[in-house]
Amino acid sequence: MKNKYNMTKEDNIFFAKRKLVDNIYKSANLEGIAVTFAETLEFINNVNTGKISVDDMFKLKGLKDAWELVLNTIDEELTTDYIKKIHFQICKGQNISPLGEYRDKGVGITGTTWRPKLPSECNYDLELETILKNENQLERCIDLFCWIQRSQMFLDGNKRVANLVANKEMIRLGQGIIAVPVEEIGSYFTKLISYYETGDNTELKNWIYETSVDGI
């Protein structure tokens, strides 16, 4: 997989900060949080128009805090403990338990009868280590994005966690940003469900590469 961008880490951090509202808006909608770009911008600028529900405000606040954590810890080693820290930031204050820890019960997924394994049945440390060995930097980041979503490590917020963790590595490596366009979410979910059911992320990765990698 050929790199689309070759930015310095510093330039990529600057780019991510410039695109912060857009990234939060897209990540929120990918998780089913129905907010407009204008509403997201108003929220980030601390303007309370009364258009966003309290629950969605907590979710947007979690995304904002998680992005701040990522941008302040770009060089921190990516481990499963780091992934848990991202989940804590994203889901705090949202009545989600366990918070910052793997789920302890089964989950269902809309659109498919496929069910992910329980975390206790998985070795996430080994799976992460295997992904990080991939020398193709962009493919490695997209693999992270796909893997965390399919693993369903947490009871809620898995897509948001996947986006933040993958983008930490994207930024560190100067590869840009992964952000699924809101108008393409329907197409994205079609390919995501296929990946869930088959375990083959080839088509999904190629789709993300073509539509959802942004940079300068």
Short mmCIF file of the C-alpha atoms (twelve columns), coordinates in Angstrom:
data_MODEL
# 
_entry.id   MODEL 
# 
loop_
_atom_site.group_PDB 
_atom_site.id 
_atom_site.type_symbol 
_atom_site.label_atom_id 
_atom_site.label_alt_id 
_atom_site.label_comp_id 
_atom_site.label_asym_id 
_atom_site.label_seq_id 
_atom_site.Cartn_x 
_atom_site.Cartn_y 
_atom_site.Cartn_z 
_atom_site.pdbx_PDB_model_num 
ATOM 1   C CA . MET A 1   0.000   0.000   0.000  1 
ATOM 2   C CA . LYS A 2   1.633   3.202   -1.209 1 
ATOM 3   C CA . ASN A 3   1.790   6.171   1.152  1 
ATOM 4   C CA . LYS A 4   -0.611  8.954   0.144  1 
ATOM 5   C CA . TYR A 5   1.185   11.626  2.177  1 
ATOM 6   C CA . ASN A 6   4.667   12.019  3.589  1 
ATOM 7   C CA . MET A 7   4.351   14.725  6.217  1 
ATOM 8   C CA . THR A 8   6.643   15.438  9.111  1 
ATOM 9   C CA . LYS A 9   5.214   14.554  12.487 1 
ATOM 10  C CA . GLU A 10  5.063   18.234  13.380 1 
ATOM 11  C CA . ASP A 11  3.204   19.113  10.166 1 
ATOM 12  C CA . ASN A 12  0.788   16.245  10.727 1 
ATOM 13  C CA . ILE A 13  0.060   17.444  14.277 1 
ATOM 14  C CA . PHE A 14  -0.618  20.933  12.915 1 
ATOM 15  C CA . PHE A 15  -2.876  19.470  10.210 1 
ATOM 16  C CA . ALA A 16  -4.796  17.400  12.788 1 
ATOM 17  C CA . LYS A 17  -5.358  20.449  14.971 1 
ATOM 18  C CA . ARG A 18  -6.594  22.458  11.981 1 
ATOM 19  C CA . LYS A 19  -9.017  19.634  11.117 1 
ATOM 20  C CA . LEU A 20  -10.045 18.873  14.700 1 
ATOM 21  C CA . VAL A 21  -13.696 19.934  14.428 1 
ATOM 22  C CA . ASP A 22  -14.093 18.059  11.140 1 
ATOM 23  C CA . ASN A 23  -12.508 14.929  12.606 1 
ATOM 24  C CA . ILE A 24  -14.733 15.019  15.696 1 
ATOM 25  C CA . TYR A 25  -17.808 15.597  13.513 1 
ATOM 26  C CA . LYS A 26  -16.982 12.634  11.267 1 
ATOM 27  C CA . SER A 27  -16.011 10.316  14.111 1 
ATOM 28  C CA . ALA A 28  -19.200 11.179  16.005 1 
ATOM 29  C CA . ASN A 29  -21.411 10.441  13.011 1 
ATOM 30  C CA . LEU A 30  -19.577 7.185   12.324 1 
ATOM 31  C CA . GLU A 31  -20.610 6.074   15.820 1 
ATOM 32  C CA . GLY A 32  -24.218 7.135   15.200 1 
ATOM 33  C CA . ILE A 33  -24.090 10.468  17.030 1 
ATOM 34  C CA . ALA A 34  -26.262 12.578  14.743 1 
ATOM 35  C CA . VAL A 35  -24.750 16.064  14.938 1 
ATOM 36  C CA . THR A 36  -24.111 18.529  12.142 1 
ATOM 37  C CA . PHE A 37  -20.760 20.129  11.455 1 
ATOM 38  C CA . ALA A 38  -22.175 23.494  12.599 1 
ATOM 39  C CA . GLU A 39  -23.385 21.990  15.877 1 
ATOM 40  C CA . THR A 40  -20.007 20.343  16.432 1 
ATOM 41  C CA . LEU A 41  -18.225 23.646  15.782 1 
ATOM 42  C CA . GLU A 42  -20.505 25.481  18.209 1 
ATOM 43  C CA . PHE A 43  -19.904 22.850  20.882 1 
ATOM 44  C CA . ILE A 44  -16.114 22.929  20.489 1 
ATOM 45  C CA . ASN A 45  -16.287 26.732  20.758 1 
ATOM 46  C CA . ASN A 46  -18.331 26.406  23.990 1 
ATOM 47  C CA . VAL A 47  -21.491 27.814  22.416 1 
ATOM 48  C CA . ASN A 48  -24.589 26.169  23.902 1 
ATOM 49  C CA . THR A 49  -27.468 26.518  21.454 1 
ATOM 50  C CA . GLY A 50  -29.626 23.831  23.035 1 
ATOM 51  C CA . LYS A 51  -29.581 21.795  19.816 1 
ATOM 52  C CA . ILE A 52  -27.476 18.937  21.171 1 
ATOM 53  C CA . SER A 53  -28.792 16.466  23.738 1 
ATOM 54  C CA . VAL A 54  -26.981 16.079  27.054 1 
ATOM 55  C CA . ASP A 55  -25.931 12.546  26.113 1 
ATOM 56  C CA . ASP A 56  -24.450 13.718  22.829 1 
ATOM 57  C CA . MET A 57  -22.660 16.594  24.568 1 
ATOM 58  C CA . PHE A 58  -20.907 14.081  26.821 1 
ATOM 59  C CA . LYS A 59  -19.913 12.056  23.742 1 
ATOM 60  C CA . LEU A 60  -18.539 15.104  21.944 1 
ATOM 61  C CA . LYS A 61  -16.678 16.138  25.092 1 
ATOM 62  C CA . GLY A 62  -15.199 12.641  25.263 1 
ATOM 63  C CA . LEU A 63  -14.003 12.872  21.678 1 
ATOM 64  C CA . LYS A 64  -12.486 16.297  22.275 1 
ATOM 65  C CA . ASP A 65  -10.662 15.102  25.402 1 
ATOM 66  C CA . ALA A 66  -9.449  11.942  23.660 1 
ATOM 67  C CA . TRP A 67  -8.049  13.982  20.764 1 
ATOM 68  C CA . GLU A 68  -6.221  16.196  23.260 1 
ATOM 69  C CA . LEU A 69  -4.763  13.097  24.889 1 
ATOM 70  C CA . VAL A 70  -3.627  11.696  21.539 1 
ATOM 71  C CA . LEU A 71  -2.029  14.953  20.425 1 
ATOM 72  C CA . ASN A 72  -0.181  15.200  23.750 1 
ATOM 73  C CA . THR A 73  1.047   11.583  23.689 1 
ATOM 74  C CA . ILE A 74  1.921   11.032  20.022 1 
ATOM 75  C CA . ASP A 75  5.236   9.409   20.901 1 
ATOM 76  C CA . GLU A 76  3.902   7.195   23.687 1 
ATOM 77  C CA . GLU A 77  4.192   3.477   22.964 1 
ATOM 78  C CA . LEU A 78  0.998   1.996   21.537 1 
ATOM 79  C CA . THR A 79  -0.108  -0.818  23.861 1 
ATOM 80  C CA . THR A 80  -3.406  -2.309  24.917 1 
ATOM 81  C CA . ASP A 81  -3.176  -0.211  28.088 1 
ATOM 82  C CA . TYR A 82  -2.946  2.905   25.914 1 
ATOM 83  C CA . ILE A 83  -6.039  1.758   23.997 1 
ATOM 84  C CA . LYS A 84  -7.864  1.433   27.330 1 
ATOM 85  C CA . LYS A 85  -6.839  4.995   28.241 1 
ATOM 86  C CA . ILE A 86  -8.401  6.227   25.006 1 
ATOM 87  C CA . HIS A 87  -11.624 4.391   25.845 1 
ATOM 88  C CA . PHE A 88  -11.689 5.987   29.288 1 
ATOM 89  C CA . GLN A 89  -11.392 9.480   27.803 1 
ATOM 90  C CA . ILE A 90  -13.968 8.835   25.089 1 
ATOM 91  C CA . CYS A 91  -16.636 7.290   27.314 1 
ATOM 92  C CA . LYS A 92  -16.235 8.963   30.711 1 
ATOM 93  C CA . GLY A 93  -19.441 10.422  32.130 1 
ATOM 94  C CA . GLN A 94  -21.600 8.305   29.817 1 
ATOM 95  C CA . ASN A 95  -22.779 5.597   32.220 1 
ATOM 96  C CA . ILE A 96  -20.632 2.962   30.516 1 
ATOM 97  C CA . SER A 97  -19.222 0.151   32.628 1 
ATOM 98  C CA . PRO A 98  -16.585 -1.148  32.663 1 
ATOM 99  C CA . LEU A 99  -14.960 2.155   31.726 1 
ATOM 100 C CA . GLY A 100 -11.447 1.962   30.319 1 
ATOM 101 C CA . GLU A 101 -11.560 -1.821  30.576 1 
ATOM 102 C CA . TYR A 102 -12.538 -4.650  28.259 1 
ATOM 103 C CA . ARG A 103 -16.188 -5.657  28.134 1 
ATOM 104 C CA . ASP A 104 -17.216 -8.584  30.318 1 
ATOM 105 C CA . LYS A 105 -20.273 -9.729  28.352 1 
ATOM 106 C CA . GLY A 106 -21.295 -10.551 24.811 1 
ATOM 107 C CA . VAL A 107 -22.510 -7.931  22.350 1 
ATOM 108 C CA . GLY A 108 -24.713 -7.908  19.274 1 
ATOM 109 C CA . ILE A 109 -23.992 -5.878  16.155 1 
ATOM 110 C CA . THR A 110 -26.645 -4.210  14.038 1 
ATOM 111 C CA . GLY A 111 -26.871 -5.613  10.526 1 
ATOM 112 C CA . THR A 112 -25.330 -9.037  11.137 1 
ATOM 113 C CA . THR A 113 -25.801 -12.208 13.186 1 
ATOM 114 C CA . TRP A 114 -22.012 -12.471 13.596 1 
ATOM 115 C CA . ARG A 115 -20.819 -12.122 17.182 1 
ATOM 116 C CA . PRO A 116 -17.297 -11.175 18.309 1 
ATOM 117 C CA . LYS A 117 -15.469 -13.294 20.834 1 
ATOM 118 C CA . LEU A 118 -15.300 -12.240 24.450 1 
ATOM 119 C CA . PRO A 119 -12.077 -10.389 25.303 1 
ATOM 120 C CA . SER A 120 -11.256 -13.193 27.732 1 
ATOM 121 C CA . GLU A 121 -11.097 -15.514 24.721 1 
ATOM 122 C CA . CYS A 122 -8.660  -13.254 22.839 1 
ATOM 123 C CA . ASN A 123 -5.009  -12.262 23.088 1 
ATOM 124 C CA . TYR A 124 -5.164  -8.588  22.143 1 
ATOM 125 C CA . ASP A 125 -1.528  -8.015  23.096 1 
ATOM 126 C CA . LEU A 126 -0.365  -10.595 20.566 1 
ATOM 127 C CA . GLU A 127 -2.795  -9.365  17.902 1 
ATOM 128 C CA . LEU A 128 -1.581  -5.786  18.352 1 
ATOM 129 C CA . GLU A 129 2.052   -6.881  18.252 1 
ATOM 130 C CA . THR A 130 1.405   -8.687  14.954 1 
ATOM 131 C CA . ILE A 131 -0.209  -5.612  13.378 1 
ATOM 132 C CA . LEU A 132 2.608   -3.326  14.507 1 
ATOM 133 C CA . LYS A 133 5.178   -5.563  12.809 1 
ATOM 134 C CA . ASN A 134 3.820   -4.591  9.393  1 
ATOM 135 C CA . GLU A 135 6.525   -2.409  7.804  1 
ATOM 136 C CA . ASN A 136 4.010   -0.689  5.497  1 
ATOM 137 C CA . GLN A 137 3.150   2.314   7.651  1 
ATOM 138 C CA . LEU A 138 -0.173  3.328   6.116  1 
ATOM 139 C CA . GLU A 139 -1.459  -0.220  5.887  1 
ATOM 140 C CA . ARG A 140 -0.476  -0.752  9.523  1 
ATOM 141 C CA . CYS A 141 -2.591  2.232   10.600 1 
ATOM 142 C CA . ILE A 142 -5.601  1.132   8.562  1 
ATOM 143 C CA . ASP A 143 -5.243  -2.386  9.973  1 
ATOM 144 C CA . LEU A 144 -5.397  -0.900  13.474 1 
ATOM 145 C CA . PHE A 145 -8.569  0.980   12.574 1 
ATOM 146 C CA . CYS A 146 -10.215 -2.175  11.226 1 
ATOM 147 C CA . TRP A 147 -8.998  -4.526  13.957 1 
ATOM 148 C CA . ILE A 148 -10.237 -2.509  16.930 1 
ATOM 149 C CA . GLN A 149 -13.676 -2.204  15.371 1 
ATOM 150 C CA . ARG A 150 -13.997 -5.935  14.699 1 
ATOM 151 C CA . SER A 151 -12.569 -6.901  18.085 1 
ATOM 152 C CA . GLN A 152 -15.329 -4.955  19.873 1 
ATOM 153 C CA . MET A 153 -13.106 -4.757  22.956 1 
ATOM 154 C CA . PHE A 154 -15.484 -2.450  24.800 1 
ATOM 155 C CA . LEU A 155 -19.217 -2.322  25.436 1 
ATOM 156 C CA . ASP A 156 -19.505 1.009   23.623 1 
ATOM 157 C CA . GLY A 157 -17.367 3.460   21.692 1 
ATOM 158 C CA . ASN A 158 -15.324 0.960   19.679 1 
ATOM 159 C CA . LYS A 159 -15.432 2.941   16.429 1 
ATOM 160 C CA . ARG A 160 -14.391 6.121   18.230 1 
ATOM 161 C CA . VAL A 161 -11.548 4.285   19.951 1 
ATOM 162 C CA . ALA A 162 -10.457 2.735   16.651 1 
ATOM 163 C CA . ASN A 163 -10.404 6.134   14.972 1 
ATOM 164 C CA . LEU A 164 -8.350  7.795   17.713 1 
ATOM 165 C CA . VAL A 165 -5.847  4.950   18.083 1 
ATOM 166 C CA . ALA A 166 -5.305  4.632   14.333 1 
ATOM 167 C CA . ASN A 167 -4.895  8.387   14.001 1 
ATOM 168 C CA . LYS A 168 -2.308  8.482   16.765 1 
ATOM 169 C CA . GLU A 169 -0.145  6.267   14.583 1 
ATOM 170 C CA . MET A 170 -1.101  8.103   11.376 1 
ATOM 171 C CA . ILE A 171 0.055   11.386  12.875 1 
ATOM 172 C CA . ARG A 172 3.207   9.949   14.441 1 
ATOM 173 C CA . LEU A 173 4.222   8.518   11.080 1 
ATOM 174 C CA . GLY A 174 3.209   11.545  9.004  1 
ATOM 175 C CA . GLN A 175 0.550   9.622   7.103  1 
ATOM 176 C CA . GLY A 176 -2.294  12.132  7.473  1 
ATOM 177 C CA . ILE A 177 -5.657  11.399  9.085  1 
ATOM 178 C CA . ILE A 178 -8.263  8.648   8.727  1 
ATOM 179 C CA . ALA A 179 -11.756 10.159  8.648  1 
ATOM 180 C CA . VAL A 180 -14.716 8.418   6.988  1 
ATOM 181 C CA . PRO A 181 -16.787 11.028  5.079  1 
ATOM 182 C CA . VAL A 182 -20.266 11.370  6.568  1 
ATOM 183 C CA . GLU A 183 -21.894 11.025  3.150  1 
ATOM 184 C CA . GLU A 184 -20.103 7.677   2.669  1 
ATOM 185 C CA . ILE A 185 -21.056 6.080   6.003  1 
ATOM 186 C CA . GLY A 186 -23.669 3.824   4.380  1 
ATOM 187 C CA . SER A 187 -21.109 2.398   1.960  1 
ATOM 188 C CA . TYR A 188 -18.596 2.096   4.768  1 
ATOM 189 C CA . PHE A 189 -20.921 0.008   6.920  1 
ATOM 190 C CA . THR A 190 -21.675 -2.351  4.041  1 
ATOM 191 C CA . LYS A 191 -17.972 -3.142  3.744  1 
ATOM 192 C CA . LEU A 192 -17.475 -3.175  7.521  1 
ATOM 193 C CA . ILE A 193 -20.208 -5.799  7.989  1 
ATOM 194 C CA . SER A 194 -18.612 -7.947  5.291  1 
ATOM 195 C CA . TYR A 195 -15.303 -7.693  7.154  1 
ATOM 196 C CA . TYR A 196 -16.997 -8.622  10.433 1 
ATOM 197 C CA . GLU A 197 -18.483 -11.736 8.879  1 
ATOM 198 C CA . THR A 198 -15.484 -12.925 6.851  1 
ATOM 199 C CA . GLY A 199 -12.500 -11.648 8.812  1 
ATOM 200 C CA . ASP A 200 -11.000 -10.450 5.516  1 
ATOM 201 C CA . ASN A 201 -10.373 -6.700  5.609  1 
ATOM 202 C CA . THR A 202 -8.872  -6.373  2.115  1 
ATOM 203 C CA . GLU A 203 -11.878 -4.701  0.481  1 
ATOM 204 C CA . LEU A 204 -12.496 -2.471  3.498  1 
ATOM 205 C CA . LYS A 205 -8.846  -1.378  3.633  1 
ATOM 206 C CA . ASN A 206 -8.817  -0.475  -0.037 1 
ATOM 207 C CA . TRP A 207 -12.055 1.495   0.393  1 
ATOM 208 C CA . ILE A 208 -10.607 3.419   3.351  1 
ATOM 209 C CA . TYR A 209 -7.437  4.099   1.383  1 
ATOM 210 C CA . GLU A 210 -9.379  5.549   -1.543 1 
ATOM 211 C CA . THR A 211 -11.995 7.570   0.375  1 
ATOM 212 C CA . SER A 212 -10.944 8.266   3.953  1 
ATOM 213 C CA . VAL A 213 -7.268  9.187   4.160  1 
ATOM 214 C CA . ASP A 214 -6.756  12.952  4.290  1 
ATOM 215 C CA . GLY A 215 -3.594  15.034  4.424  1 
ATOM 216 C CA . ILE A 216 -1.408  17.568  2.652  1 
# 
